[in-house]
Amino acid sequence: MNQKVKDFYQKIQLDEESKKRIHDEIIKNAESKKPKGNMPAEWRVVAACLLMALAIPTVTYAGVKTIAEVKTIHPFRVSVELPGNQEQERKYVHVETDFGKEYKLEKNTEIIENDNGELVEVPAEQSEYEKGMYSYWHKDGFSAGKDFFYELIYVESGEDRTVNLYDNVNRKEMTVNDHRAVFMTAGTIQGTRYDDKEDLDYVNELYIFYDEYNYIVKFCGMKKLGEKGLVSLAKKISIKEVSKEKADDYVESGVEFGGYRAEEYVEMPKKKAVAPVVKQGEKVNYDGMEFQVIKVSVSDSVKGSRKYMDRENVSKKLYDRKGKLYKYTREKLKTGDGDRKPVKEVTGTEEVQPKWVSITMKVKGKKKTNQMCLPSISFLEKRDGEYYHVYYDGDYNRPSRIEDAFMDLMPCYFRETVGGSSFWIQHLDKGEEKIYHFAYLMDEDFVDRAYLEIGYGPEECSTYIPLNN
């Protein structure tokens, strides 16, 4: 799964049953679709992952019937009317592109094992949602923030329909390639001081309306690309009518926009934890291994830990020259309906001291071969003798240097690491016993609710160990 899509999915504040319900949709539809970035999901389930935001101006293309109309209902919502076009003749088109040597078209492929047991790259089968989508990577890499994709959308015959779309800002009507167009930004946090976090999110959108062919060309680019960059790329295409055999793939508007309805945000009930909770020092058996937490310490400093940090996720901007963790400003968020209010907006700030939570743990292998992965963190609260999950990200916004180290809930430091992609992995032989030292970064007010989760399968197979006895 595309990592940005995966990150977004992991942050969705839903119960496990709901997450499972949309998981198949994400796998099916988002593997090749570039994500919309930081688009919230509390108030819309499948729609948050699949619905493509759209706003269309009311200007008309001279002499041609408009394929879509718009009515602005409230500040963040537009109502898009797609007429059925009962009398239209279906046309087929080809999009000519010239994005230069800086861009390369992403191949829609997958890796499979052939009859000889070799891994080979083959064309991937496209779902109906993926057809008509063309993704481009910039030569400077993902971090340059210049990647984009475009979609060819056909407005087909059928019944008239209206689509309500939410959380759109910065709408601007314009003309691109002598056709009416609209630019907008979708799904951003309003009022944040940390908007640089969204630089690599696909939040900028540009729609060009080719009424004479009954097609919409939608461009979607990373925020860092900006309006100017996205419009510049869009000006490098042209459309011409061709035979059916020579036509480009497209997605029909009924597939692109149909079937998904945004729901107003409703507070999610706290989910009850089903895994057992044991005290520090108790032995826990999982996957043929025995785990025992020997020591937990909480500090404002990373002193003594810098050599074996996860450099991919831990920034030196977290601490000073002596290893002291810097305080940071955490933003409080309010959730709106994406209609009269933005889905996410900042309502206040507070100064927070991050904590470095160090763990010493003994692990013993009981099988012939044992692969140990360091545990992740879960946040729980105890109420009436029962434990409930605490959502750690929905109410707050943090700078990238904090989120990168904290939000994946995995250790930032591992003294015994072998590095690379196996940063958290160790192997033990049968009867072998090892002591491991690792640490997590978290907000000071989350430490008392932090639990090690021993296990990486279904929750009922795991065990929780509190970091504060």
N, C-alpha and C positions, 0 to 999 in steps of 0.2 A: 504494500500500500504506500502511496506517496506520503512521505514523512509529514508534510504540512497538513495533509488531510487527516493522517493518523493523530497528530497532535490536537487538531481541532476536535476530532471525535472523542479523544480521551478527556477533554475539558467539558464536554456536554454534561450538564447537571441533571441526569435522568436516573431513574431506577434501572437496575440491571436488565429487567425484562424489556423495558423500552429501548435501552441501548442495543440489546440483541435484535430487537425488531428492526432497527434502522441499520444495523451492521451490514446486512446483506445488500441493502440499497447502496451503501457507501462503497462496498467492495465492487459491486456491479457497475456503478455509475461514475465513481470519483477516481478510479485508478488512473485513467488517462485525462479526465477533466481537471484542469488546474483549479485549486481551491479558491474560494472567495475570501480567504483570509480570516480575519477576526470576526466573522459574522456570528452573533450569539445564537444560542439554540434553546434557551429556556422557554421561549414563547412560541417556538415552532419546531416541530420534530423533524419529519422527513423534509419539510419545506426548507429548513435551515441548511440542509445539505444539498438539495437538488434544485430549488427554485432560483431561477436567474432573474435578478432584479431588473425591471424595465421601466423607463419613463419615456413617453413619446410626445413630441411637440405637435401642435395643431396646425402648423403650416402645411400647405399642400404642394405637391409637385405638379407644375403647370400641365394641364391637359390630361392628367392621369388620375384615376380614382385612388384615393388614399387607402392603403391597406391596413391602417391602424389610426385610432384617435385616442386622445387622452383627456381626462378631467382630473385636475388636482383637487383632491378632497380635503386633505389636511396637510400640515407642514411636511410630514414625513411619509405620506401615502399618496399614491396616484392610482387612479382607476383607468385601466387600459381596455379600450373597446376594440375587439378584433372582429370586423364584419365577416360574414360567411363567404362572400364572394362567389355566390352560386353560379354565376354565368362565366367565370373566368376560364381561360384556356391555360392549361398547365404548360409552363415554359421551363426549359432546362438551360443552365448557365455554367460557365467556367470562370473562375476567379484568377486573373493574371496577377502575379505578385513579383515584387522586386525589392526585397528587404536588405539586399547587399550581402557581402561576405561575412558581416558581423553576426548574422543569424543563421541557424541551422534548424530545419524542420525535424521535430521529434518523431522518430519512427514508432508506430504502434505495434510493438512486438512483445513477445514473452519468451521465457527460457523454459524449454522442455527437455526431457531425456529421450533420446532416440532409441532405436532397437538395439544399438550397440552399447547402450549405457552411457553415451556421451551427452553432455549438456549442449544444446544448440539453440540459437535464436531464430524464432520463426514469427511470421506475421500473426498478430493476435486477433481473435474474433471480436468484432465490435458489437456492443449493444446498441439498441435503437437510440439511446441517449448520447452515444459517442460519435455517431455518424455526423459528418459535416463539421467536425471540430479539428482545427489544425493548430498545433502547439509549436512555438518557436523558442529555442534556447539561445541566449547571447554567448558569444565566444569568451567573455570575461567570467562566465560562471554564474551560478545561482545568486551568490552574495552581491553581485553587481546590481541586482534589482532591476534588470532590464528585460526579463522574460515576459512573454505575452502569448495569448492565443486568440484566434478568431473563429467564429462559428457562422455557417451559412444556414439561415433559418427560412424555410418556405412557409408562407401563410396560405394554407390550403383551403379548399372549398369546405363548406359545412355550415353548421348553425352559428349564428352570432354568439359571441361569448365575451365576458368581461373578466379581467384578471386584476385583483387588488394586490399591489406590491408595496412593501413597507421598508422603512429605515433608509430612505434615499436622501442624500443631501448634495448640495453644490450642483444642482441641475443647470445646464447651460445649453440653450438651443444654438445651432450653428449650421453652416453649410460645408459639407466635405465632398469632394469630387462632384460638385454641382448637384448634390442631392441633400435633402434635409437630414439633419442628424442631431443627436443629443448626447452630451457628456454628463456623467454623474459619478459620485463616489458613494459606495454602499457599505453599510455595516461597520462604521468606525465608531470609536468611543468619543463622545462629544465632551469637549472641555479638558481633555487629557494633556498633561505636559510631556507625556511619553509617547507622542505620536510617531517617533522614529521606530518604535517597535513594529509598526505596520508597514515599514518600507518594503518588505518582501512579501506582503500579502496582496492577493489579487483583488483590489478594491476599486480600481478605476475602470469605468466602463464607457464605451462609445458605441452608439447604435446608428447605422446609416441605412436609410430606407430607400430601396430601389423599387418604387411603386410600379414602374412599368413592367417589372418582371415578377412582382409579388414576392420579393425576397427582402429579408433584413440581414445585414452583415453586422455582427456584434464583435467588437474588439474588447478584450479584457486584459489589463496589464497590472503589473506590480505598482504599488503606490509610488515607489521611488522613480518610476518612469515618468509619472506626472501627466497632466493633461497635454502639454506641449509634445511630449515624446510619443504618446499614444496617437494623437491626431496626426503627427508626422508620419508614423508608420501606416496609418489608415490611408493616407494620401498616395501610398505606393501600390495601391491595388486598382484594378479596373475589372469590370464585369462585361462579358459578352454572351449572347445567346448561342447555344450550340445544340447539336443533336443529343438525344438521350444517351447514346453510347459514349459520347465524349464529355458528358456532364460531370461536374464534381458531386461528391456525396453531400447530402444536406440532412438537416433534422427538421421535421415538420413542427410548426408552431404548437400544434395540439400536444405533441410530446414534450416540447421544450417548456411550455407554460401551463400545460393542463394537469389537473388532478391533484394539485397541491394547494392547500389553503393555510394561510398564516393564522395562528391562534394567539390570542392575547395571553400574556404571561400569567401563569398561576403558580403560586408558591409550591414547590415540591415538598412532600412530606419527608421527614427524616427516615432513612432506610435503616432497619434493624440489622445489626451485625450478627451473622449466624456462626462465625468461627469462634472457638473457645478463646478465652483470655487467661494467660498464666502470668505469674510473677517473674521478675528477673531472677536468674539463677536456676530456675526450673529447667529440666531437660525436655527438649521437644524433638520428636522423631518425625521426619518427613523425607520421602523419596529415598529410603534406605540410608539416611544420614541422621546423626544426632547433633542437635544444636543446643548451645548453652551460652546465654549472655552472662559474662563475668563482670563487666564494669561499664557504667555509663557516666560520662562527664559532660557538663554544659559550660561553654565559655564564650566570651566576646572576642576571642582571638584564634587565629589559625596557626599560631606559632608552632613550629615543629611539624607542620603538615604540608607545607608548600611543595615539597619535592615530589610527592606522589599524588598530585591532584589530577582530576579529569580536566585536562586543558581545553577540551572541546566545549565544555559547559561552564567552566569557572574562569571568571575574568579577574585580572590583577587589580581592577578597579574596585573590587569588593573590600580591600583592606589596605592599610598604610604600610610603610616600610618595616614597621615592627610587627606586622601581622594583625594589628587591631582592626576588627571589622567596622567599616563606616556605617553610621546610621543613614537611613534613607527616608524619603517622604512617600508614604503609601496613600494612594487615592481611594476614597470610599465611593462606591458606585451605586447608582439607583437604576433599577430596571423599568423601562417604559414599554408601551405597546407598539412602538414603531409607527404610530399613527399621528397622534397629537404630540407625543413625546418621543425622543430617540430611544432605541432599545437599551443603550448604555450611555449614561452620562455621569460625570464626576460631580458629587455633591459636597465634598469636603476632603481634607487631608489630615494626616497624623504622622508624627515622627516615630519610626520603628527601629529598634536595635536588633539586627540579625544575630542569631546564635549559631555557634558551631557545636554540634552534638556528636561527641566521639563515642564509639562503641568498641569494646573488646569482646570477641566472641570465640568460643571453642567449638570446633566442628570435627566429628569423627565419622569416617566412612565405614559402612557396614556391608556394602555390596562389593563385588569383584572390582568394579570401576565406578567412581562416583564423580559427577559433575555438579559442583556447588556454585550457585549464583547468589550474590549478596542480596539480602531482603530489601524490599521497598518499604516506604512509609505509608501508613493509613492514619487518618485522623478520626478519632472516636470521642463521644461523650457518654458518660454513664448517667442514666436516669431511671429511677425506681428499680435499681438492680439490673437493668438491661443496658446494653451498649448500642449506640446509634452512630452511623456515619455522619461526619461533619464535612460540608462542602467548603473547600479551602480557597476556591478561586473566584466564585461568582460575585462576591461582594466587594472585591478589591482589585486594584490595578497597580502593578509594580513596574519598575524599570527593567529593561532587558537583562542587565547584569544579575539581578536578583532572580527573575523568573527562569533564566537559563539554568541556574544552579539549584533552584528550589523546586520548581514546578514539575519536574519529571519524577520527583520523589525518590530518586536513587542517590547513592553515596557520591559525594564530590571528591572524596579522598579514600584511597585504598593502599595501605603501605605494602601489601604483598602482591600488588597487581603485576600482570605480565604486559599490561598496556594494550594499546590498539583497540580493536573491536571487542576484544575479550577482557576489557578493563575490569569488569565485575566477576569474572569467571575464574574458578580454580578447580583442580582435579585432585582427588584423593584415592589411594588404593584401599583395599579392604583392611580394616584395623588401623589405618593411619589416622592420626589425630593432629590437628593444626590449630594454632591461635591466629586469628585475623584481627586487624585494626582498621577501622574505617569510620567515616564521619559524614554527616548531613548538614546542610545549611537550611535554616528555617526561621520564620519570624518568632520573636520572643514570646508572643501570646499564643503560639501554636504548640510550644514544647509540651505543655501539660496534657495536650490532647493527642500527642504523637505516639504511635505504636509501630513496632517492627512487625511486618507480616511475613511469617515464615511459610513459604509456599507460593507457587506461581500458577496454580490451576484454579479450579472452582473454589470460591471462598470457603465453602463448608469443609474443604480439605486442608485449609490453612490454620495457623495459630497466631494469635496476637500477643505481643509482649510489650508492656508499657515502658516508655523511656523515662518516666517519672513514677517511681513506686509510691 
